[in-house]
Amino acid sequence: MLNGGDLNKSINRKKVVFLCTGNSCRNQMAEGFARHFGSAVFDVYSAGITPAGVNPLAVEVTARQLFT
């Protein structure tokens, strides 16, 4: 449950949406990087017109870039 301070922080956050037709790779990577580096400032989402689900290669490459 949000307390008053958390609610105010949530209201003031900017929303970022990475949008593509498939949301199959680059969007997912962009979302991962944005969540990692900007989660204190932004609510981050990715979406697609015909979403293909989570791409395991996008997850692997993003993790490799963030943690090496």
Backbone hydrogen bonds in HBPLUS format (Angstrom, degrees):
<---DONOR---> <-ACCEPTOR-->    atom                        ^
c    i                          cat <-CA-CA->   ^        H-A-AA   ^      H-
h    n   atom  resd res      DA  || num        DHA   H-A  angle D-A-AA Bond
n    s   type  num  typ     dist DA aas  dist angle  dist       angle   num
A0007-LEU N   A0003-ASN O   2.96 MM   4  6.14 157.8  2.01 159.0 166.0     1
A0008-ASN N   A0004-GLY O   3.09 MM   4  6.32 158.7  2.13 148.2 153.1     2
A0009-LYS N   A0005-GLY O   3.06 MM   4  6.33 157.3  2.12 147.6 153.8     3
A0010-SER N   A0006-ASP O   2.94 MM   4  6.14 157.0  1.99 147.8 154.0     4
A0011-ILE N   A0007-LEU O   2.99 MM   4  6.22 154.3  2.06 149.7 156.3     5
A0012-ASN N   A0008-ASN O   3.17 MM   4  6.31 153.3  2.24 147.7 153.5     6
A0043-ASP N   A0014-LYS O   2.84 MM  29  6.20 156.1  1.89 153.8 161.0     7
A0016-VAL N   A0043-ASP O   2.88 MM  27  6.18 162.6  1.91 162.9 164.9     8
A0045-TYR N   A0016-VAL O   2.89 MM  29  6.22 146.9  2.00 158.6 168.8     9
A0018-PHE N   A0045-TYR O   2.96 MM  27  6.36 158.0  2.01 141.4 146.6    10
A0047-ALA N   A0018-PHE O   2.93 MM  29  6.36 152.5  2.00 162.6 165.3    11
A0020-CYS N   A0047-ALA O   3.16 MM  27  6.58 150.0  2.25 146.2 155.0    12
A0049-ILE N   A0021-THR O   2.97 MM  28  4.80 111.1  2.46 103.8 121.0    13
A0050-THR N   A0021-THR O   2.81 MM  29  5.92 179.5  1.81 172.5 172.3    14
A0052-ALA N   A0022-GLY O   3.11 MM  30  5.86 132.5  2.34 177.2 163.9    15
A0029-MET N   A0025-CYS O   2.94 MM   4  6.24 154.3  2.01 155.0 163.1    16
A0030-ALA N   A0026-ARG O   2.84 MM   4  6.05 163.7  1.87 153.3 157.9    17
A0031-GLU N   A0027-ASN O   2.80 MM   4  6.02 158.9  1.85 150.8 156.9    18
A0032-GLY N   A0028-GLN O   2.97 MM   4  6.16 157.1  2.02 142.1 148.3    19
A0033-PHE N   A0029-MET O   2.94 MM   4  6.24 164.3  1.96 157.0 160.1    20
A0034-ALA N   A0030-ALA O   2.88 MM   4  6.00 165.5  1.90 151.8 156.5    21
A0035-ARG N   A0031-GLU O   2.84 MM   4  5.98 157.7  1.89 150.6 156.8    22
A0036-HIS N   A0032-GLY O   2.96 MM   4  6.11 156.1  2.02 143.7 150.7    23
A0037-PHE N   A0033-PHE O   2.87 MM   4  6.05 170.1  1.88 159.1 160.8    24
A0038-GLY N   A0034-ALA O   2.70 MM   4  5.20 143.7  1.83 138.6 148.0    25
A0041-VAL N   A0038-GLY O   2.94 MM   3  5.45 153.3  2.01 117.2 125.4    26
A0042-PHE N   A0038-GLY O   2.82 MM   4  5.75 164.8  1.84 168.8 173.4    27
A0058-ALA N   A0055-ASN O   3.06 MM   3  5.31 122.7  2.40 104.1 118.2    28
A0059-VAL N   A0055-ASN O   3.18 MM   4  6.56 155.5  2.25 153.2 160.1    29
A0060-GLU N   A0056-PRO O   2.97 MM   4  6.18 158.8  2.02 143.9 149.8    30
A0061-VAL N   A0057-LEU O   2.89 MM   4  6.04 171.4  1.90 153.5 155.4    31
A0062-THR N   A0058-ALA O   2.99 MM   4  5.98 162.4  2.03 144.0 149.6    32
A0063-ALA N   A0059-VAL O   2.98 MM   4  6.06 165.2  2.00 148.9 153.3    33
A0064-ARG N   A0060-GLU O   2.91 MM   4  6.08 157.8  1.96 147.8 154.5    34
A0065-GLN N   A0061-VAL O   2.96 MM   4  6.17 157.0  2.01 149.8 155.3    35
A0066-LEU N   A0062-THR O   2.97 MM   4  6.16 153.8  2.04 150.1 157.5    36
A0067-PHE N   A0063-ALA O   2.97 MM   4  5.93 150.9  2.05 150.7 157.2    37
